[in-house]
Amino acid sequence: MNKKNLFGVICAALLCGVSANVFAQDNAPTGAAASLLNSADPRAAGMGMATTAVSDNAFGIFGNAAANLSSDKKMGFGYSYNPVTPDLNKGTATHAVGAYYNINENNGLSFGFRYYNGPETVIGSEGIRPNDMAISLGYTRRIVENFTMSLTARYVRSDYSMIEGMQAANGVAFDLGFFYSNTIESFFGSKWAVGLNVSNLGTQLSINGTDAFSMPAYAKLGGSIDMPFSENHKLLAALDLGYTFMPSTDASFMAGIGLEYNFLKYGFLRAGYHYGDEKSIGGSYTTVGLGAMVGPVRIDASYWIAGKESPVKNTWAVGLSLFF
């Protein structure tokens, strides 16, 4: 079996272990590091993955780093754990660390780290676990009042070197984000926002030493409205529309809509719906979530409710964030 066919067999086995992956009809992969599409934000996951126009989030670099400068807090830090497809592959998980620091009202920095431990795949008599890692650093700048932009650079490593004849592939990718927010004084002082994020534009990865594969590049447009009904109760509604355009052979459309109810300032209830077309692994599903905030500490959890044939059925995620 040559390297290209071997790589196709391995990735076919990995297909059930990631939330999105792409393949040509002959089972040779057209994409690499598909784990970059796995959820790293348990708050957004509870809202149908709608995150592009949502601020006040330690994991903002995974959704839209441009929104971080609009946060009510100067600094945020968080860790999340997402055991991807727990019904199908034990030990498969995405670990993520997100952080932001707003230097002043016009400049901010964001950081992100994620590690994906893939499902065990048996080659011959040996079990192996390929893995992906990504380190991101973003800069956000206020261009004019209420409007910010961000540029994020990302180092990506996809490691198959535990397989004879395969290797670890290294690449770089970039994100470009935009965020605009304003206030509706006549409607309880509500805040509305729109955001755009174009992600994973970068180099190709060669895991078998001969063929190069694209990382999953996508664009998302989102909107949100934050409605405070009283000092102790408010409702956030968010909507995302997205399109994965690389690899071009398996371009797919998605949408996410979600609600977050914040009660007594300390508790959060979330629900959402994520739509994915026939080319998106996981398809469409409902999500629910909850959270609690005490002082600077926020805990978030979410759960995917999907059909019995969906690889993301019973997926869940938890996260711990600190804000200062």
ChimeraX attribute file (.defattr): number of C-alpha atoms within 10 A of each C-alpha:
attribute: neighborCount
match mode: 1-to-1
recipient: residues
	/A:1	7
	/A:2	8
	/A:3	16
	/A:4	16
	/A:5	15
	/A:6	17
	/A:7	22
	/A:8	18
	/A:9	18
	/A:10	21
	/A:11	22
	/A:12	18
	/A:13	14
	/A:14	18
	/A:15	19
	/A:16	21
	/A:17	28
	/A:18	26
	/A:19	22
	/A:20	21
	/A:21	28
	/A:22	26
	/A:23	19
	/A:24	12
	/A:25	8
	/A:26	8
	/A:27	15
	/A:28	18
	/A:29	24
	/A:30	22
	/A:31	24
	/A:32	24
	/A:33	25
	/A:34	19
	/A:35	27
	/A:36	26
	/A:37	18
	/A:38	16
	/A:39	23
	/A:40	30
	/A:41	31
	/A:42	27
	/A:43	30
	/A:44	33
	/A:45	31
	/A:46	32
	/A:47	30
	/A:48	30
	/A:49	26
	/A:50	31
	/A:51	31
	/A:52	33
	/A:53	30
	/A:54	30
	/A:55	23
	/A:56	17
	/A:57	30
	/A:58	32
	/A:59	33
	/A:60	29
	/A:61	31
	/A:62	28
	/A:63	28
	/A:64	31
	/A:65	34
	/A:66	34
	/A:67	31
	/A:68	33
	/A:69	34
	/A:70	23
	/A:71	19
	/A:72	12
	/A:73	17
	/A:74	18
	/A:75	22
	/A:76	24
	/A:77	21
	/A:78	22
	/A:79	23
	/A:80	24
	/A:81	22
	/A:82	25
	/A:83	21
	/A:84	31
	/A:85	25
	/A:86	18
	/A:87	13
	/A:88	15
	/A:89	19
	/A:90	14
	/A:91	16
	/A:92	20
	/A:93	24
	/A:94	25
	/A:95	19
	/A:96	24
	/A:97	24
	/A:98	24
	/A:99	24
	/A:100	30
	/A:101	22
	/A:102	21
	/A:103	13
	/A:104	11
	/A:105	11
	/A:106	15
	/A:107	17
	/A:108	23
	/A:109	23
	/A:110	29
	/A:111	24
	/A:112	25
	/A:113	21
	/A:114	23
	/A:115	21
	/A:116	24
	/A:117	19
	/A:118	24
	/A:119	25
	/A:120	19
	/A:121	18
	/A:122	12
	/A:123	12
	/A:124	6
	/A:125	6
	/A:126	9
	/A:127	12
	/A:128	17
	/A:129	17
	/A:130	20
	/A:131	21
	/A:132	23
	/A:133	21
	/A:134	22
	/A:135	17
	/A:136	21
	/A:137	20
	/A:138	23
	/A:139	23
	/A:140	27
	/A:141	20
	/A:142	21
	/A:143	11
	/A:144	10
	/A:145	10
	/A:146	14
	/A:147	20
	/A:148	24
	/A:149	24
	/A:150	26
	/A:151	22
	/A:152	25
	/A:153	20
	/A:154	22
	/A:155	16
	/A:156	24
	/A:157	20
	/A:158	24
	/A:159	19
	/A:160	21
	/A:161	16
	/A:162	13
	/A:163	19
	/A:164	9
	/A:165	14
	/A:166	19
	/A:167	16
	/A:168	19
	/A:169	21
	/A:170	18
	/A:171	16
	/A:172	19
	/A:173	19
	/A:174	19
	/A:175	25
	/A:176	22
	/A:177	26
	/A:178	24
	/A:179	28
	/A:180	21
	/A:181	21
	/A:182	15
	/A:183	15
	/A:184	13
	/A:185	9
	/A:186	7
	/A:187	11
	/A:188	13
	/A:189	14
	/A:190	18
	/A:191	17
	/A:192	20
	/A:193	22
	/A:194	22
	/A:195	26
	/A:196	25
	/A:197	25
	/A:198	21
	/A:199	26
	/A:200	23
	/A:201	20
	/A:202	19
	/A:203	16
	/A:204	20
	/A:205	24
	/A:206	19
	/A:207	24
	/A:208	22
	/A:209	14
	/A:210	10
	/A:211	14
	/A:212	17
	/A:213	17
	/A:214	21
	/A:215	28
	/A:216	28
	/A:217	24
	/A:218	21
	/A:219	19
	/A:220	24
	/A:221	21
	/A:222	24
	/A:223	23
	/A:224	25
	/A:225	22
	/A:226	22
	/A:227	19
	/A:228	18
	/A:229	13
	/A:230	10
	/A:231	9
	/A:232	11
	/A:233	15
	/A:234	18
	/A:235	18
	/A:236	20
	/A:237	22
	/A:238	27
	/A:239	26
	/A:240	24
	/A:241	18
	/A:242	21
	/A:243	17
	/A:244	20
	/A:245	15
	/A:246	20
	/A:247	21
	/A:248	14
	/A:249	13
	/A:250	18
	/A:251	17
	/A:252	20
	/A:253	18
	/A:254	19
	/A:255	21
	/A:256	25
	/A:257	26
	/A:258	26
	/A:259	25
	/A:260	24
	/A:261	21
	/A:262	21
	/A:263	16
	/A:264	12
	/A:265	14
	/A:266	14
	/A:267	16
	/A:268	21
	/A:269	20
	/A:270	26
	/A:271	22
	/A:272	25
	/A:273	23
	/A:274	24
	/A:275	19
	/A:276	18
	/A:277	14
	/A:278	12
	/A:279	17
	/A:280	19
	/A:281	19
	/A:282	24
	/A:283	19
	/A:284	21
	/A:285	19
	/A:286	21
	/A:287	24
	/A:288	24
	/A:289	26
	/A:290	22
	/A:291	23
	/A:292	17
	/A:293	17
	/A:294	11
	/A:295	9
	/A:296	11
	/A:297	15
	/A:298	19
	/A:299	21
	/A:300	24
	/A:301	25
	/A:302	27
	/A:303	22
	/A:304	23
	/A:305	18
	/A:306	18
	/A:307	15
	/A:308	9
	/A:309	8
	/A:310	17
	/A:311	24
	/A:312	28
	/A:313	20
	/A:314	18
	/A:315	19
	/A:316	24
	/A:317	25
	/A:318	22
	/A:319	24
	/A:320	20
	/A:321	21
	/A:322	19
	/A:323	20
	/A:324	12
